[in-house]
Amino acid sequence: MATEEKKREVRESLITYKPIGIIHSEHTVQEDTPIQGIFNPSKGSVEVFEEYAEGLKDIEKFSHLILLYHFDRSTGSEIVRKPFLDEEKERGIFSIRHFNRPNPIGFSIVDLYSVKGNILEIGAVDILDGTPVIDIKPYVYQFDNRKEVKNGWVDDTHVGEIAGWNATPKGLRKTERTSL
């Protein structure tokens, strides 16, 4: 177990990351950007900066990638807020995926269509154009899939219907939903 000194050291530390690339997408306005890529056919690309391009070796053999990125257009930090899927009740920020977090780090699973040099052509894009990429990891079904998953408060929402909605912040506010 970490000592009090180690906990204080961690609490006071500053962690800095250097972007390895940039997202290119059709999404330029947060309000019109899908909240989850799985419900969205949007395509885009990841431009990996040349100094990191060699790190893409063998990535074309994967069908999906996990992208970690910096929410560079976050509008603040919140600990509690109403999620897009449930405008009725406030939730803790660590139980939702909103961009206004203490550390504005985003995560998306995207489809990988092709690799052309340092450019990854991707689908299921729910990321704003120009977003800095922090890391790329392969999605490995045997590692990343879990059985008997609990989905917390999300199970009590209309998530099964979301594919038919315009699943953007603006679109969800306009959608008629009844409380479950």
C-alpha positions in Angstrom: 0.0 0.0 0.0 1.3 3.5 -0.9 2.7 5.5 1.9 1.3 8.9 2.8 4.4 10.5 1.4 4.0 8.7 -1.9 0.3 9.7 -2.0 1.3 13.3 -1.4 4.0 13.1 -4.1 1.4 11.7 -6.6 -1.2 14.3 -5.6 1.2 17.2 -6.2 2.8 15.9 -9.3 2.3 17.4 -12.8 2.0 14.9 -15.6 2.7 16.2 -19.1 2.1 14.3 -22.4 3.2 15.3 -25.9 0.7 14.6 -28.7 1.7 11.9 -31.2 -0.8 12.9 -33.8 -4.0 14.8 -34.7 -7.6 13.7 -35.5 -9.1 14.8 -38.8 -12.9 14.5 -38.9 -16.1 16.1 -40.2 -17.0 17.2 -36.6 -16.2 20.8 -35.9 -18.8 21.8 -33.2 -19.2 19.9 -29.9 -23.0 20.2 -29.9 -23.1 18.4 -33.2 -20.5 15.7 -32.5 -21.8 12.2 -31.7 -21.6 11.2 -28.1 -20.5 7.6 -29.0 -18.9 6.4 -32.3 -20.6 3.0 -32.3 -23.9 4.7 -33.3 -22.3 6.8 -36.0 -21.0 6.0 -39.5 -18.8 9.0 -39.6 -15.3 8.5 -41.1 -12.1 10.4 -40.4 -8.4 9.9 -40.0 -5.6 10.0 -37.6 -2.4 11.7 -38.8 0.4 10.3 -36.8 3.4 12.7 -36.7 6.3 11.5 -38.7 8.6 11.0 -35.7 6.1 8.3 -34.4 5.2 6.7 -37.7 7.4 3.7 -37.3 5.3 2.8 -34.2 2.4 2.0 -36.6 4.3 -1.2 -37.8 1.8 -4.1 -37.9 -1.2 -2.0 -36.9 -3.0 -2.7 -40.2 -3.7 -6.2 -38.9 -6.2 -4.9 -36.4 -9.8 -4.1 -37.2 -10.3 -1.6 -34.3 -8.2 0.8 -32.3 -8.5 2.5 -29.0 -7.6 6.2 -29.3 -6.7 8.3 -26.2 -6.8 12.0 -26.9 -6.9 15.4 -25.2 -10.2 17.2 -24.9 -8.6 20.4 -26.0 -11.9 22.2 -26.2 -13.1 21.2 -22.8 -15.0 24.1 -21.2 -14.0 23.4 -17.6 -13.7 20.8 -14.9 -16.7 19.3 -13.1 -17.0 16.6 -10.5 -20.8 16.2 -10.9 -23.0 16.9 -13.9 -26.0 15.7 -15.9 -24.9 13.2 -18.6 -26.2 13.6 -22.2 -28.1 10.3 -21.9 -29.9 11.3 -18.7 -30.8 15.0 -18.4 -32.8 14.2 -15.3 -30.2 13.4 -12.7 -26.7 14.6 -11.9 -24.0 11.8 -11.9 -20.4 11.7 -10.7 -18.0 12.7 -13.5 -16.2 9.3 -13.2 -19.5 7.5 -14.0 -20.1 9.4 -17.2 -18.0 10.1 -20.3 -18.4 13.9 -20.5 -15.4 16.0 -21.7 -15.4 18.4 -18.7 -13.3 16.3 -16.5 -10.4 17.0 -14.0 -8.1 15.5 -16.6 -9.7 16.1 -20.0 -8.7 12.8 -21.5 -10.9 11.2 -24.1 -11.1 7.6 -25.2 -12.8 6.1 -28.3 -12.9 2.7 -30.0 -12.8 3.3 -33.8 -12.8 1.1 -36.8 -9.5 0.9 -38.7 -10.1 0.8 -42.5 -6.6 1.3 -43.8 -3.1 2.5 -43.2 -1.4 4.8 -45.7 2.0 5.7 -44.4 1.4 7.8 -41.2 -2.3 8.2 -41.9 -4.9 5.8 -40.3 -8.3 5.9 -42.1 -10.9 5.3 -39.4 -14.7 5.0 -38.9 -17.1 5.3 -36.0 -15.6 8.7 -35.3 -17.0 10.8 -32.4 -14.0 13.2 -32.1 -13.7 16.8 -33.0 -11.5 17.8 -35.9 -8.1 18.9 -34.8 -8.1 17.0 -31.5 -4.6 16.0 -30.3 -3.9 12.3 -30.0 -2.1 11.1 -26.9 -1.9 7.4 -27.7 -3.1 4.6 -29.9 -3.7 1.1 -28.7 -4.9 -2.0 -30.6 -8.3 -3.3 -29.6 -7.8 -7.0 -28.8 -11.1 -8.8 -28.3 -9.6 -11.4 -26.0 -8.2 -8.7 -23.7 -10.8 -5.9 -24.0 -14.1 -7.8 -24.0 -15.7 -8.6 -20.7 -18.6 -10.9 -19.8 -21.3 -10.3 -17.2 -20.8 -6.5 -17.4 -22.9 -4.1 -15.3 -23.6 -0.8 -17.0 -24.6 1.2 -13.9 -27.2 3.9 -14.5 -26.8 3.5 -18.3 -28.9 0.3 -18.1 -31.8 2.5 -16.9 -31.8 4.8 -19.9 -33.0 4.4 -23.4 -29.6 3.3 -24.7 -31.2 0.6 -26.9 -33.0 3.2 -28.8 -30.1 5.6 -29.2 -29.0 4.2 -32.6 -32.2 5.7 -34.1 -31.7 9.1 -32.5 -29.4 11.9 -33.5 -27.0 11.0 -30.7 -25.3 14.4 -30.4 -25.7 16.7 -27.4 -28.0 18.9 -29.4 -29.9 16.0 -30.9 -30.4 14.2 -27.5 -31.8 17.4 -25.9 -34.5 17.5 -28.7 -35.4 13.8 -28.3 -38.6 12.9 -26.5 -37.7 10.4 -23.8 -39.7 9.1 -20.9 -38.1 8.3 -17.5 -37.7 4.6 -16.8 
